[in-house]
């Protein structure tokens, strides 16, 4: 009986150490990145969308971070925990914006989509391709 009890205690101790190690290894809550508007409207696909986006982000611990549009740095902050700013952008396709630290680890990202007012995909053809006259 004492062997079972001691083996159960060792097993519980081992499992608690594993859970504690995983909790310490898991990163704390990621950064919050909010970009508005999330959609840009153009007349037809392929056109360039120019707009001003509102960027609001926050992280738990102050760090040196930069906002990236794909691999292009848009703006950086030194030893900052949160920020709110407006940035003018030009995009011609859906774009992912990322908040990265100085080691280039992605803390958060958000996608801005482009929608066309007139979609050629669903547009009805008004006349046929051939005619006798």
MODELLER restraints for C-alpha pairs under 7 A, 6 or more apart:
rsr = mdl.restraints
at = mdl.atoms
rsr.add(forms.Gaussian(group=physical.xy_distance, feature=features.Distance(at['CA:30:A'], at['CA:107:A']), mean=6.11, stdev=0.5))
rsr.add(forms.Gaussian(group=physical.xy_distance, feature=features.Distance(at['CA:30:A'], at['CA:108:A']), mean=6.83, stdev=0.5))
rsr.add(forms.Gaussian(group=physical.xy_distance, feature=features.Distance(at['CA:31:A'], at['CA:58:A']), mean=5.73, stdev=0.5))
rsr.add(forms.Gaussian(group=physical.xy_distance, feature=features.Distance(at['CA:31:A'], at['CA:59:A']), mean=4.51, stdev=0.5))
rsr.add(forms.Gaussian(group=physical.xy_distance, feature=features.Distance(at['CA:31:A'], at['CA:107:A']), mean=5.54, stdev=0.5))
rsr.add(forms.Gaussian(group=physical.xy_distance, feature=features.Distance(at['CA:31:A'], at['CA:108:A']), mean=5.63, stdev=0.5))
rsr.add(forms.Gaussian(group=physical.xy_distance, feature=features.Distance(at['CA:32:A'], at['CA:57:A']), mean=5.28, stdev=0.5))
rsr.add(forms.Gaussian(group=physical.xy_distance, feature=features.Distance(at['CA:32:A'], at['CA:58:A']), mean=5.26, stdev=0.5))
rsr.add(forms.Gaussian(group=physical.xy_distance, feature=features.Distance(at['CA:32:A'], at['CA:59:A']), mean=6.49, stdev=0.5))
rsr.add(forms.Gaussian(group=physical.xy_distance, feature=features.Distance(at['CA:32:A'], at['CA:108:A']), mean=6.45, stdev=0.5))
rsr.add(forms.Gaussian(group=physical.xy_distance, feature=features.Distance(at['CA:33:A'], at['CA:56:A']), mean=5.99, stdev=0.5))
rsr.add(forms.Gaussian(group=physical.xy_distance, feature=features.Distance(at['CA:33:A'], at['CA:57:A']), mean=4.37, stdev=0.5))
rsr.add(forms.Gaussian(group=physical.xy_distance, feature=features.Distance(at['CA:33:A'], at['CA:58:A']), mean=6.81, stdev=0.5))
rsr.add(forms.Gaussian(group=physical.xy_distance, feature=features.Distance(at['CA:33:A'], at['CA:108:A']), mean=5.98, stdev=0.5))
rsr.add(forms.Gaussian(group=physical.xy_distance, feature=features.Distance(at['CA:33:A'], at['CA:109:A']), mean=6.52, stdev=0.5))
rsr.add(forms.Gaussian(group=physical.xy_distance, feature=features.Distance(at['CA:33:A'], at['CA:110:A']), mean=6.98, stdev=0.5))
rsr.add(forms.Gaussian(group=physical.xy_distance, feature=features.Distance(at['CA:34:A'], at['CA:55:A']), mean=5.92, stdev=0.5))
rsr.add(forms.Gaussian(group=physical.xy_distance, feature=features.Distance(at['CA:34:A'], at['CA:56:A']), mean=5.15, stdev=0.5))
rsr.add(forms.Gaussian(group=physical.xy_distance, feature=features.Distance(at['CA:34:A'], at['CA:57:A']), mean=6.11, stdev=0.5))
rsr.add(forms.Gaussian(group=physical.xy_distance, feature=features.Distance(at['CA:35:A'], at['CA:53:A']), mean=6.47, stdev=0.5))
rsr.add(forms.Gaussian(group=physical.xy_distance, feature=features.Distance(at['CA:35:A'], at['CA:54:A']), mean=5.60, stdev=0.5))
rsr.add(forms.Gaussian(group=physical.xy_distance, feature=features.Distance(at['CA:35:A'], at['CA:55:A']), mean=4.75, stdev=0.5))
rsr.add(forms.Gaussian(group=physical.xy_distance, feature=features.Distance(at['CA:35:A'], at['CA:56:A']), mean=6.48, stdev=0.5))
rsr.add(forms.Gaussian(group=physical.xy_distance, feature=features.Distance(at['CA:36:A'], at['CA:53:A']), mean=5.56, stdev=0.5))
rsr.add(forms.Gaussian(group=physical.xy_distance, feature=features.Distance(at['CA:36:A'], at['CA:54:A']), mean=5.16, stdev=0.5))
rsr.add(forms.Gaussian(group=physical.xy_distance, feature=features.Distance(at['CA:36:A'], at['CA:55:A']), mean=6.79, stdev=0.5))
rsr.add(forms.Gaussian(group=physical.xy_distance, feature=features.Distance(at['CA:37:A'], at['CA:53:A']), mean=6.16, stdev=0.5))
rsr.add(forms.Gaussian(group=physical.xy_distance, feature=features.Distance(at['CA:38:A'], at['CA:111:A']), mean=6.98, stdev=0.5))
rsr.add(forms.Gaussian(group=physical.xy_distance, feature=features.Distance(at['CA:38:A'], at['CA:112:A']), mean=4.64, stdev=0.5))
rsr.add(forms.Gaussian(group=physical.xy_distance, feature=features.Distance(at['CA:38:A'], at['CA:113:A']), mean=6.26, stdev=0.5))
rsr.add(forms.Gaussian(group=physical.xy_distance, feature=features.Distance(at['CA:39:A'], at['CA:112:A']), mean=5.61, stdev=0.5))
rsr.add(forms.Gaussian(group=physical.xy_distance, feature=features.Distance(at['CA:39:A'], at['CA:113:A']), mean=4.78, stdev=0.5))
rsr.add(forms.Gaussian(group=physical.xy_distance, feature=features.Distance(at['CA:39:A'], at['CA:114:A']), mean=5.67, stdev=0.5))
rsr.add(forms.Gaussian(group=physical.xy_distance, feature=features.Distance(at['CA:39:A'], at['CA:115:A']), mean=6.84, stdev=0.5))
rsr.add(forms.Gaussian(group=physical.xy_distance, feature=features.Distance(at['CA:40:A'], at['CA:49:A']), mean=6.58, stdev=0.5))
rsr.add(forms.Gaussian(group=physical.xy_distance, feature=features.Distance(at['CA:40:A'], at['CA:113:A']), mean=6.26, stdev=0.5))
rsr.add(forms.Gaussian(group=physical.xy_distance, feature=features.Distance(at['CA:40:A'], at['CA:114:A']), mean=4.83, stdev=0.5))
rsr.add(forms.Gaussian(group=physical.xy_distance, feature=features.Distance(at['CA:40:A'], at['CA:115:A']), mean=6.12, stdev=0.5))
rsr.add(forms.Gaussian(group=physical.xy_distance, feature=features.Distance(at['CA:41:A'], at['CA:114:A']), mean=5.96, stdev=0.5))
rsr.add(forms.Gaussian(group=physical.xy_distance, feature=features.Distance(at['CA:41:A'], at['CA:115:A']), mean=4.99, stdev=0.5))
rsr.add(forms.Gaussian(group=physical.xy_distance, feature=features.Distance(at['CA:41:A'], at['CA:116:A']), mean=5.69, stdev=0.5))
rsr.add(forms.Gaussian(group=physical.xy_distance, feature=features.Distance(at['CA:41:A'], at['CA:117:A']), mean=6.54, stdev=0.5))
rsr.add(forms.Gaussian(group=physical.xy_distance, feature=features.Distance(at['CA:42:A'], at['CA:49:A']), mean=6.35, stdev=0.5))
rsr.add(forms.Gaussian(group=physical.xy_distance, feature=features.Distance(at['CA:42:A'], at['CA:115:A']), mean=6.33, stdev=0.5))
rsr.add(forms.Gaussian(group=physical.xy_distance, feature=features.Distance(at['CA:42:A'], at['CA:116:A']), mean=4.93, stdev=0.5))
rsr.add(forms.Gaussian(group=physical.xy_distance, feature=features.Distance(at['CA:42:A'], at['CA:117:A']), mean=6.07, stdev=0.5))
rsr.add(forms.Gaussian(group=physical.xy_distance, feature=features.Distance(at['CA:43:A'], at['CA:116:A']), mean=5.41, stdev=0.5))
rsr.add(forms.Gaussian(group=physical.xy_distance, feature=features.Distance(at['CA:43:A'], at['CA:117:A']), mean=4.98, stdev=0.5))
rsr.add(forms.Gaussian(group=physical.xy_distance, feature=features.Distance(at['CA:43:A'], at['CA:118:A']), mean=5.99, stdev=0.5))
rsr.add(forms.Gaussian(group=physical.xy_distance, feature=features.Distance(at['CA:44:A'], at['CA:116:A']), mean=4.86, stdev=0.5))
rsr.add(forms.Gaussian(group=physical.xy_distance, feature=features.Distance(at['CA:44:A'], at['CA:117:A']), mean=6.30, stdev=0.5))
rsr.add(forms.Gaussian(group=physical.xy_distance, feature=features.Distance(at['CA:44:A'], at['CA:118:A']), mean=5.63, stdev=0.5))
rsr.add(forms.Gaussian(group=physical.xy_distance, feature=features.Distance(at['CA:44:A'], at['CA:119:A']), mean=6.60, stdev=0.5))
rsr.add(forms.Gaussian(group=physical.xy_distance, feature=features.Distance(at['CA:45:A'], at['CA:116:A']), mean=5.48, stdev=0.5))
rsr.add(forms.Gaussian(group=physical.xy_distance, feature=features.Distance(at['CA:46:A'], at['CA:92:A']), mean=5.86, stdev=0.5))
rsr.add(forms.Gaussian(group=physical.xy_distance, feature=features.Distance(at['CA:47:A'], at['CA:92:A']), mean=5.87, stdev=0.5))
rsr.add(forms.Gaussian(group=physical.xy_distance, feature=features.Distance(at['CA:48:A'], at['CA:90:A']), mean=6.40, stdev=0.5))
rsr.add(forms.Gaussian(group=physical.xy_distance, feature=features.Distance(at['CA:48:A'], at['CA:91:A']), mean=5.55, stdev=0.5))
rsr.add(forms.Gaussian(group=physical.xy_distance, feature=features.Distance(at['CA:48:A'], at['CA:92:A']), mean=4.38, stdev=0.5))
rsr.add(forms.Gaussian(group=physical.xy_distance, feature=features.Distance(at['CA:49:A'], at['CA:90:A']), mean=5.44, stdev=0.5))
rsr.add(forms.Gaussian(group=physical.xy_distance, feature=features.Distance(at['CA:49:A'], at['CA:91:A']), mean=5.22, stdev=0.5))
rsr.add(forms.Gaussian(group=physical.xy_distance, feature=features.Distance(at['CA:49:A'], at['CA:92:A']), mean=5.89, stdev=0.5))
rsr.add(forms.Gaussian(group=physical.xy_distance, feature=features.Distance(at['CA:50:A'], at['CA:89:A']), mean=5.72, stdev=0.5))
rsr.add(forms.Gaussian(group=physical.xy_distance, feature=features.Distance(at['CA:50:A'], at['CA:90:A']), mean=4.39, stdev=0.5))
rsr.add(forms.Gaussian(group=physical.xy_distance, feature=features.Distance(at['CA:50:A'], at['CA:91:A']), mean=6.64, stdev=0.5))
rsr.add(forms.Gaussian(group=physical.xy_distance, feature=features.Distance(at['CA:51:A'], at['CA:88:A']), mean=5.74, stdev=0.5))
rsr.add(forms.Gaussian(group=physical.xy_distance, feature=features.Distance(at['CA:51:A'], at['CA:89:A']), mean=5.67, stdev=0.5))
rsr.add(forms.Gaussian(group=physical.xy_distance, feature=features.Distance(at['CA:51:A'], at['CA:90:A']), mean=6.67, stdev=0.5))
rsr.add(forms.Gaussian(group=physical.xy_distance, feature=features.Distance(at['CA:52:A'], at['CA:86:A']), mean=6.38, stdev=0.5))
rsr.add(forms.Gaussian(group=physical.xy_distance, feature=features.Distance(at['CA:52:A'], at['CA:87:A']), mean=5.40, stdev=0.5))
rsr.add(forms.Gaussian(group=physical.xy_distance, feature=features.Distance(at['CA:52:A'], at['CA:88:A']), mean=4.16, stdev=0.5))
rsr.add(forms.Gaussian(group=physical.xy_distance, feature=features.Distance(at['CA:52:A'], at['CA:89:A']), mean=6.10, stdev=0.5))
rsr.add(forms.Gaussian(group=physical.xy_distance, feature=features.Distance(at['CA:53:A'], at['CA:86:A']), mean=5.58, stdev=0.5))
rsr.add(forms.Gaussian(group=physical.xy_distance, feature=features.Distance(at['CA:53:A'], at['CA:87:A']), mean=5.40, stdev=0.5))
rsr.add(forms.Gaussian(group=physical.xy_distance, feature=features.Distance(at['CA:53:A'], at['CA:88:A']), mean=6.29, stdev=0.5))
rsr.add(forms.Gaussian(group=physical.xy_distance, feature=features.Distance(at['CA:54:A'], at['CA:85:A']), mean=5.92, stdev=0.5))
rsr.add(forms.Gaussian(group=physical.xy_distance, feature=features.Distance(at['CA:54:A'], at['CA:86:A']), mean=4.55, stdev=0.5))
rsr.add(forms.Gaussian(group=physical.xy_distance, feature=features.Distance(at['CA:54:A'], at['CA:87:A']), mean=6.62, stdev=0.5))
rsr.add(forms.Gaussian(group=physical.xy_distance, feature=features.Distance(at['CA:55:A'], at['CA:84:A']), mean=5.60, stdev=0.5))
rsr.add(forms.Gaussian(group=physical.xy_distance, feature=features.Distance(at['CA:55:A'], at['CA:85:A']), mean=5.30, stdev=0.5))
rsr.add(forms.Gaussian(group=physical.xy_distance, feature=features.Distance(at['CA:55:A'], at['CA:86:A']), mean=6.00, stdev=0.5))
rsr.add(forms.Gaussian(group=physical.xy_distance, feature=features.Distance(at['CA:56:A'], at['CA:83:A']), mean=5.89, stdev=0.5))
rsr.add(forms.Gaussian(group=physical.xy_distance, feature=features.Distance(at['CA:56:A'], at['CA:84:A']), mean=4.38, stdev=0.5))
rsr.add(forms.Gaussian(group=physical.xy_distance, feature=features.Distance(at['CA:56:A'], at['CA:85:A']), mean=6.64, stdev=0.5))
rsr.add(forms.Gaussian(group=physical.xy_distance, feature=features.Distance(at['CA:57:A'], at['CA:82:A']), mean=5.53, stdev=0.5))
rsr.add(forms.Gaussian(group=physical.xy_distance, feature=features.Distance(at['CA:57:A'], at['CA:83:A']), mean=5.64, stdev=0.5))
rsr.add(forms.Gaussian(group=physical.xy_distance, feature=features.Distance(at['CA:57:A'], at['CA:84:A']), mean=6.60, stdev=0.5))
rsr.add(forms.Gaussian(group=physical.xy_distance, feature=features.Distance(at['CA:58:A'], at['CA:81:A']), mean=5.71, stdev=0.5))
rsr.add(forms.Gaussian(group=physical.xy_distance, feature=features.Distance(at['CA:58:A'], at['CA:82:A']), mean=4.03, stdev=0.5))
rsr.add(forms.Gaussian(group=physical.xy_distance, feature=features.Distance(at['CA:58:A'], at['CA:83:A']), mean=6.58, stdev=0.5))
rsr.add(forms.Gaussian(group=physical.xy_distance, feature=features.Distance(at['CA:59:A'], at['CA:81:A']), mean=5.31, stdev=0.5))
rsr.add(forms.Gaussian(group=physical.xy_distance, feature=features.Distance(at['CA:59:A'], at['CA:82:A']), mean=6.26, stdev=0.5))
rsr.add(forms.Gaussian(group=physical.xy_distance, feature=features.Distance(at['CA:60:A'], at['CA:81:A']), mean=6.53, stdev=0.5))
rsr.add(forms.Gaussian(group=physical.xy_distance, feature=features.Distance(at['CA:61:A'], at['CA:81:A']), mean=5.93, stdev=0.5))
rsr.add(forms.Gaussian(group=physical.xy_distance, feature=features.Distance(at['CA:62:A'], at['CA:79:A']), mean=5.06, stdev=0.5))
rsr.add(forms.Gaussian(group=physical.xy_distance, feature=features.Distance(at['CA:62:A'], at['CA:80:A']), mean=4.59, stdev=0.5))
rsr.add(forms.Gaussian(group=physical.xy_distance, feature=features.Distance(at['CA:62:A'], at['CA:81:A']), mean=4.15, stdev=0.5))
rsr.add(forms.Gaussian(group=physical.xy_distance, feature=features.Distance(at['CA:63:A'], at['CA:78:A']), mean=6.58, stdev=0.5))
rsr.add(forms.Gaussian(group=physical.xy_distance, feature=features.Distance(at['CA:63:A'], at['CA:79:A']), mean=4.39, stdev=0.5))
rsr.add(forms.Gaussian(group=physical.xy_distance, feature=features.Distance(at['CA:63:A'], at['CA:80:A']), mean=5.43, stdev=0.5))
rsr.add(forms.Gaussian(group=physical.xy_distance, feature=features.Distance(at['CA:63:A'], at['CA:81:A']), mean=6.53, stdev=0.5))
rsr.add(forms.Gaussian(group=physical.xy_distance, feature=features.Distance(at['CA:63:A'], at['CA:101:A']), mean=6.96, stdev=0.5))
rsr.add(forms.Gaussian(group=physical.xy_distance, feature=features.Distance(at['CA:64:A'], at['CA:77:A']), mean=5.73, stdev=0.5))
rsr.add(forms.Gaussian(group=physical.xy_distance, feature=features.Distance(at['CA:64:A'], at['CA:78:A']), mean=4.42, stdev=0.5))
rsr.add(forms.Gaussian(group=physical.xy_distance, feature=features.Distance(at['CA:64:A'], at['CA:79:A']), mean=4.86, stdev=0.5))
rsr.add(forms.Gaussian(group=physical.xy_distance, feature=features.Distance(at['CA:64:A'], at['CA:80:A']), mean=6.44, stdev=0.5))
rsr.add(forms.Gaussian(group=physical.xy_distance, feature=features.Distance(at['CA:64:A'], at['CA:101:A']), mean=5.86, stdev=0.5))
rsr.add(forms.Gaussian(group=physical.xy_distance, feature=features.Distance(at['CA:64:A'], at['CA:102:A']), mean=5.84, stdev=0.5))
rsr.add(forms.Gaussian(group=physical.xy_distance, feature=features.Distance(at['CA:65:A'], at['CA:76:A']), mean=5.74, stdev=0.5))
rsr.add(forms.Gaussian(group=physical.xy_distance, feature=features.Distance(at['CA:65:A'], at['CA:77:A']), mean=5.47, stdev=0.5))
rsr.add(forms.Gaussian(group=physical.xy_distance, feature=features.Distance(at['CA:65:A'], at['CA:78:A']), mean=6.69, stdev=0.5))
rsr.add(forms.Gaussian(group=physical.xy_distance, feature=features.Distance(at['CA:65:A'], at['CA:99:A']), mean=6.66, stdev=0.5))
rsr.add(forms.Gaussian(group=physical.xy_distance, feature=features.Distance(at['CA:65:A'], at['CA:100:A']), mean=5.49, stdev=0.5))
rsr.add(forms.Gaussian(group=physical.xy_distance, feature=features.Distance(at['CA:65:A'], at['CA:101:A']), mean=4.33, stdev=0.5))
rsr.add(forms.Gaussian(group=physical.xy_distance, feature=features.Distance(at['CA:65:A'], at['CA:102:A']), mean=6.02, stdev=0.5))
rsr.add(forms.Gaussian(group=physical.xy_distance, feature=features.Distance(at['CA:66:A'], at['CA:73:A']), mean=6.58, stdev=0.5))
rsr.add(forms.Gaussian(group=physical.xy_distance, feature=features.Distance(at['CA:66:A'], at['CA:75:A']), mean=5.64, stdev=0.5))
rsr.add(forms.Gaussian(group=physical.xy_distance, feature=features.Distance(at['CA:66:A'], at['CA:76:A']), mean=4.02, stdev=0.5))
rsr.add(forms.Gaussian(group=physical.xy_distance, feature=features.Distance(at['CA:66:A'], at['CA:77:A']), mean=6.20, stdev=0.5))
rsr.add(forms.Gaussian(group=physical.xy_distance, feature=features.Distance(at['CA:66:A'], at['CA:99:A']), mean=5.73, stdev=0.5))
rsr.add(forms.Gaussian(group=physical.xy_distance, feature=features.Distance(at['CA:66:A'], at['CA:100:A']), mean=5.44, stdev=0.5))
rsr.add(forms.Gaussian(group=physical.xy_distance, feature=features.Distance(at['CA:66:A'], at['CA:101:A']), mean=6.44, stdev=0.5))
rsr.add(forms.Gaussian(group=physical.xy_distance, feature=features.Distance(at['CA:67:A'], at['CA:73:A']), mean=5.94, stdev=0.5))
rsr.add(forms.Gaussian(group=physical.xy_distance, feature=features.Distance(at['CA:67:A'], at['CA:74:A']), mean=5.58, stdev=0.5))
rsr.add(forms.Gaussian(group=physical.xy_distance, feature=features.Distance(at['CA:67:A'], at['CA:75:A']), mean=5.44, stdev=0.5))
rsr.add(forms.Gaussian(group=physical.xy_distance, feature=features.Distance(at['CA:67:A'], at['CA:76:A']), mean=6.29, stdev=0.5))
rsr.add(forms.Gaussian(group=physical.xy_distance, feature=features.Distance(at['CA:67:A'], at['CA:97:A']), mean=6.92, stdev=0.5))
rsr.add(forms.Gaussian(group=physical.xy_distance, feature=features.Distance(at['CA:67:A'], at['CA:98:A']), mean=5.69, stdev=0.5))
rsr.add(forms.Gaussian(group=physical.xy_distance, feature=features.Distance(at['CA:67:A'], at['CA:99:A']), mean=4.64, stdev=0.5))
rsr.add(forms.Gaussian(group=physical.xy_distance, feature=features.Distance(at['CA:67:A'], at['CA:100:A']), mean=6.48, stdev=0.5))
rsr.add(forms.Gaussian(group=physical.xy_distance, feature=features.Distance(at['CA:68:A'], at['CA:74:A']), mean=5.49, stdev=0.5))
rsr.add(forms.Gaussian(group=physical.xy_distance, feature=features.Distance(at['CA:68:A'], at['CA:97:A']), mean=5.53, stdev=0.5))
rsr.add(forms.Gaussian(group=physical.xy_distance, feature=features.Distance(at['CA:68:A'], at['CA:98:A']), mean=5.08, stdev=0.5))
rsr.add(forms.Gaussian(group=physical.xy_distance, feature=features.Distance(at['CA:68:A'], at['CA:99:A']), mean=6.31, stdev=0.5))
rsr.add(forms.Gaussian(group=physical.xy_distance, feature=features.Distance(at['CA:69:A'], at['CA:96:A']), mean=6.26, stdev=0.5))
rsr.add(forms.Gaussian(group=physical.xy_distance, feature=features.Distance(at['CA:69:A'], at['CA:97:A']), mean=4.74, stdev=0.5))
rsr.add(forms.Gaussian(group=physical.xy_distance, feature=features.Distance(at['CA:69:A'], at['CA:98:A']), mean=6.64, stdev=0.5))
rsr.add(forms.Gaussian(group=physical.xy_distance, feature=features.Distance(at['CA:70:A'], at['CA:96:A']), mean=6.10, stdev=0.5))
rsr.add(forms.Gaussian(group=physical.xy_distance, feature=features.Distance(at['CA:70:A'], at['CA:97:A']), mean=6.35, stdev=0.5))
rsr.add(forms.Gaussian(group=physical.xy_distance, feature=features.Distance(at['CA:93:A'], at['CA:114:A']), mean=6.10, stdev=0.5))
rsr.add(forms.Gaussian(group=physical.xy_distance, feature=features.Distance(at['CA:94:A'], at['CA:112:A']), mean=5.78, stdev=0.5))
rsr.add(forms.Gaussian(group=physical.xy_distance, feature=features.Distance(at['CA:94:A'], at['CA:113:A']), mean=4.46, stdev=0.5))
rsr.add(forms.Gaussian(group=physical.xy_distance, feature=features.Distance(at['CA:94:A'], at['CA:114:A']), mean=5.56, stdev=0.5))
rsr.add(forms.Gaussian(group=physical.xy_distance, feature=features.Distance(at['CA:95:A'], at['CA:111:A']), mean=5.62, stdev=0.5))
rsr.add(forms.Gaussian(group=physical.xy_distance, feature=features.Distance(at['CA:95:A'], at['CA:112:A']), mean=5.32, stdev=0.5))
rsr.add(forms.Gaussian(group=physical.xy_distance, feature=features.Distance(at['CA:95:A'], at['CA:113:A']), mean=6.55, stdev=0.5))
rsr.add(forms.Gaussian(group=physical.xy_distance, feature=features.Distance(at['CA:96:A'], at['CA:109:A']), mean=6.69, stdev=0.5))
rsr.add(forms.Gaussian(group=physical.xy_distance, feature=features.Distance(at['CA:96:A'], at['CA:110:A']), mean=5.62, stdev=0.5))
rsr.add(forms.Gaussian(group=physical.xy_distance, feature=features.Distance(at['CA:96:A'], at['CA:111:A']), mean=4.22, stdev=0.5))
rsr.add(forms.Gaussian(group=physical.xy_distance, feature=features.Distance(at['CA:96:A'], at['CA:112:A']), mean=6.25, stdev=0.5))
rsr.add(forms.Gaussian(group=physical.xy_distance, feature=features.Distance(at['CA:97:A'], at['CA:109:A']), mean=5.43, stdev=0.5))
rsr.add(forms.Gaussian(group=physical.xy_distance, feature=features.Distance(at['CA:97:A'], at['CA:110:A']), mean=5.33, stdev=0.5))
rsr.add(forms.Gaussian(group=physical.xy_distance, feature=features.Distance(at['CA:97:A'], at['CA:111:A']), mean=6.07, stdev=0.5))
rsr.add(forms.Gaussian(group=physical.xy_distance, feature=features.Distance(at['CA:98:A'], at['CA:106:A']), mean=6.45, stdev=0.5))
rsr.add(forms.Gaussian(group=physical.xy_distance, feature=features.Distance(at['CA:98:A'], at['CA:108:A']), mean=5.79, stdev=0.5))
rsr.add(forms.Gaussian(group=physical.xy_distance, feature=features.Distance(at['CA:98:A'], at['CA:109:A']), mean=4.13, stdev=0.5))
rsr.add(forms.Gaussian(group=physical.xy_distance, feature=features.Distance(at['CA:98:A'], at['CA:110:A']), mean=6.55, stdev=0.5))
rsr.add(forms.Gaussian(group=physical.xy_distance, feature=features.Distance(at['CA:99:A'], at['CA:106:A']), mean=5.90, stdev=0.5))
rsr.add(forms.Gaussian(group=physical.xy_distance, feature=features.Distance(at['CA:99:A'], at['CA:107:A']), mean=5.52, stdev=0.5))
rsr.add(forms.Gaussian(group=physical.xy_distance, feature=features.Distance(at['CA:99:A'], at['CA:108:A']), mean=5.29, stdev=0.5))
rsr.add(forms.Gaussian(group=physical.xy_distance, feature=features.Distance(at['CA:99:A'], at['CA:109:A']), mean=6.07, stdev=0.5))
rsr.add(forms.Gaussian(group=physical.xy_distance, feature=features.Distance(at['CA:100:A'], at['CA:106:A']), mean=4.47, stdev=0.5))
rsr.add(forms.Gaussian(group=physical.xy_distance, feature=features.Distance(at['CA:100:A'], at['CA:107:A']), mean=5.44, stdev=0.5))
rsr.add(forms.Gaussian(group=physical.xy_distance, feature=features.Distance(at['CA:101:A'], at['CA:107:A']), mean=6.95, stdev=0.5))
